[in-house]
Amino acid sequence: MEAHLLFRKKAALTEDGLDWLRGSETFAAGARRNTTGRVAVSAILVRALLAALEGHLLQALYPSSGPVAQVTSKTTPGAAAWCWRDQDDVYLPNGEAEKITYHLGMLFIVEALAAPNLAADFWAAYRTLKEAWDEHGRHVEIKTALVVAADELYYFGRYFDSSDTTGGGPADRFAAWTVDDALKATPPTGGRKVNLRPLTDTDALDALLRERRPHTKAKPSGPPVSPSGRFIGWQLQTIVRGLQAGFNLLLAGPTRSGKTVAVEEALLALNRLSFFVAGKEGLQDLDVLGALLPDADRPGQLRWTDGPLTAAMRAACFEPVVLVVEEINRIRPEHLNVVLDAMNPRPGALLRRQGLSVDEALDYFVVELPLTAEKVACPSSHLQWVATGNFGTGYQTYALDPAVRGRFQLALDFDYLNLDDELQLIIACTGIAEPVAHALCLVARNSRDLHRRGELPGVLDTAGLLIWAQLCAQCGARTIADLARTARLVWGDVVGGRDHLGLAQTGKLAGLFDELAAKCALPEGDVNSALTRSRLDVWSSP
């Protein structure tokens, strides 16, 4: 496809209500990547922007082959036409080798919606245009904003995420594209649905700009700080550094010892896009890959909806992504094989021979969707894997196959925090008074020691400790009896167990609070009554 086709119209855009703008008219200010000092107006891209602002883009999908869009017809009221890109073949209504319609610009806009990080310059320009459009409509006051946005759209569409804008080189996507008539072909189905609201809704556009993540990888620096303060421990720094180094990570430790929280904090610190697979006994292949589900927009028809693995791989075509598989050893081995197979990098040269449009110099992760026969591929350098699991013998899980373990270069062990760190976390997260927080942490530590010796059926983990501290702060707990009363609501049944009738056994908790009375300065109160009374309301006086 020749780039000059975008600039063929040189007359005034009178039929578009822009008699103050001419095709190929030149300006000095344009796209950030435009270093020529000259901006030529593309009538085709201007028309695409006007159509987007007026809501003529009806729906859009993004399969791995490229963007798909349905646009209202300008010549036939009530009608609509499809346009799409299938790898290097671009299908436009009435399109041909020497004729391009404004629908090409609509495909660029869909691509920018699907990969907002890579289109950051375009979306900043579009926001300026949207503000001018809302105030002035098609009047000349929007001229500068319209020209800049069209130039940004041109550089995004032609060069995507490359800074090499010399033209004709490997970064020039136009060089490989051919144009065909969409009216003589059938558009592809499937792919993720693209949200179009940012094109016409200022609040949605502002949300897209706020949520946009930087495309560049974070550089190693000093020890990372937990962005929300929810995690304390050396593991956070190791996760951040491991992801920066390109490793896959396996996190092992007891239930609710902070594995998932540490991952979330690391992803926040790195501004990394992420997807999660919730491991469980009944997980099926379609829960991971996706499924054909009823289409809300087309009653009686089905639409493919990506699962987390497929969604992660589509996103990884554009930017670094982390896929987190939680409780990996709770997934039945036959279904875990879907993930395992996807973690095998394959040479791009081999995939090219299979008909996939990929770079032969790169390796790719690939999944095939059984219900649609679509193959989704992403550069292996763009997708990293983090898995969590409880590997103790006390958990009902499946043994982790050595082949699965071998996919993870780093393995991090998690355990409950030491007393000082846990105390710091509790105070920071709940604002509870230090003497009360110290007493809570002593109970938690004692419960873990007794559980390890087999004297208690359960353990007070960090997550439960945080909830207990929050409840104590809310109800103004000041005595050991107050702590015991709230403990019954939060973790008494977990740590003390239940009897054959299913009732919580509070007798096993008494020893925890008896020992606490000898180690802290809080008033004791009536601990026995707090543990045994049948009516329990921590917000009312005992």
Summary of the structure (lengths in Angstrom):
residues: 542
radius of gyration: 29.3
end to end distance: 80.4
largest distance: 90.6
contacts: 1716
relative contact order: 0.08
helix: 42%
strand: 17%
